[in-house]
Amino acid sequence: MNQGKIWLVVKPSVGLPLFLGTVLIIALLVHGALLVKTDWFGAYWNGGTKAKAAAVAAPPASPQSK
């Protein structure tokens, strides 16, 4: 394992949660920055204009009688 001696200095029960927590925070910051700084990312998460057009064009479902 590359850099495996780090676990002689830092216990894995401390180092792994710290590392994974840092990755989580960075991912949230990147996604938050994309939402704030761009106008296309929110539309991408919501399905864009195709999903809105399909929802508007689709007729409402009518109950069928048997």
C-alpha positions as CSV (number, residue, x, y, z in Angstrom):
1,M,0.0,0.0,0.0
2,N,1.4,3.4,-1.0
3,Q,1.9,5.6,2.1
4,G,0.9,2.8,4.4
5,K,3.2,4.0,7.2
6,I,0.8,6.9,7.9
7,W,-1.2,4.5,10.1
8,L,1.8,4.2,12.4
9,V,1.4,7.9,13.2
10,V,-2.4,8.4,12.9
11,K,-4.8,5.7,14.2
12,P,-7.2,4.4,11.5
13,S,-10.2,5.1,13.8
14,V,-9.3,8.8,13.6
15,G,-7.7,9.1,10.2
16,L,-10.4,7.4,8.1
17,P,-13.4,9.4,9.4
18,L,-11.3,12.6,9.1
19,F,-10.4,11.7,5.5
20,L,-13.9,10.7,4.5
21,G,-15.4,13.7,6.2
22,T,-13.0,16.0,4.3
23,V,-14.0,14.4,1.0
24,L,-17.7,14.9,1.9
25,I,-17.2,18.6,2.7
26,I,-15.3,19.2,-0.5
27,A,-18.0,17.4,-2.6
28,L,-20.7,19.5,-0.9
29,L,-18.8,22.7,-1.5
30,V,-18.2,21.9,-5.2
31,H,-21.9,21.1,-5.7
32,G,-23.0,24.2,-3.8
33,A,-20.7,26.3,-5.9
34,L,-22.1,24.8,-9.1
35,L,-25.7,25.5,-7.9
36,V,-24.9,29.1,-7.0
37,K,-22.5,30.1,-9.9
38,T,-24.3,28.4,-12.8
39,D,-27.8,28.4,-14.2
40,W,-27.6,25.0,-15.9
41,F,-26.8,22.8,-13.0
42,G,-30.1,23.2,-11.2
43,A,-32.0,22.5,-14.4
44,Y,-29.8,19.5,-14.9
45,W,-30.8,18.1,-11.5
46,N,-34.4,18.8,-12.2
47,G,-34.4,17.1,-15.6
48,G,-33.9,20.2,-17.7
49,T,-36.5,21.6,-20.1
50,K,-37.3,18.2,-21.6
51,A,-38.8,17.0,-18.4
52,K,-40.8,20.2,-18.0
53,A,-42.1,20.1,-21.6
54,A,-43.1,16.4,-21.2
55,A,-45.0,17.1,-18.0
56,V,-46.9,20.0,-19.6
57,A,-47.6,18.1,-22.9
58,A,-48.8,14.9,-21.1
59,P,-52.6,14.9,-20.6
60,P,-53.9,14.1,-17.1
61,A,-54.7,10.5,-16.5
62,S,-58.5,9.8,-16.6
63,P,-60.0,7.1,-14.5
64,Q,-61.2,4.1,-16.6
65,S,-64.5,2.5,-15.8
66,K,-65.0,-1.2,-16.2
